[in-house]
C-alpha cells in the first residue's frame, strides 16, 4: 500500500483482517474459550473432555462456512460503499460472537443433559 491510498481502503482491509483472525483464533483456542465462556455465562460446570472433538466436527466447519459467507458479503458491501461495508462488518462481528457463545451453550447443555440420563 502506498501513502496515497485512501484511509477507507486501509480501514476496510484492517477490519476484515481482524475479523478473519478473530475467527481463526476462536477455532484454535475453542476449548479454552468454551470453558471460560461457560464460567462467565454462569454454567454449572461440566465435562470439557470432548471439546476437541466438538471443535473438529462442528466449530471448524461452521467457522469455514462463516468465513466464506462473510467474505462474499463483505466484498459485495465494499462495492456499495464504506457505510454498507461497516454495517456488514459489524453484523459479522455480532454473528461471530453469538455463534461462539451459542456453540458453547449448545455443547454444555448437551453434556449436562447426557449426564442426567445416567
PEMO-V485888 format. One record per pair of residues at least 6 apart in sequence whose ideal C-beta (glycine too) atoms are under 6 Angstrom apart, sorted by sequence separation. I is the first residue (numbers start at 0). GAP is how many residues later the second one is. If there is no record, write none. Layout:
# PEMO-V485888
I&GAP, I&GAP
This chain:
# PEMO-V485888
76&7, 77&7, 76&8, 76&11, 34&13, 73&14, 72&15, 33&17, 30&20, 69&22, 29&25, 29&29, 26&32, 26&33, 26&36, 22&40, 22&44, 58&44, 53&53, 15&58, 45&62, 36&64, 46&64, 42&65, 45&65, 11&66, 37&66, 45&66, 36&67, 33&70, 37&70, 11&73, 18&73, 7&74, 14&74, 25&74
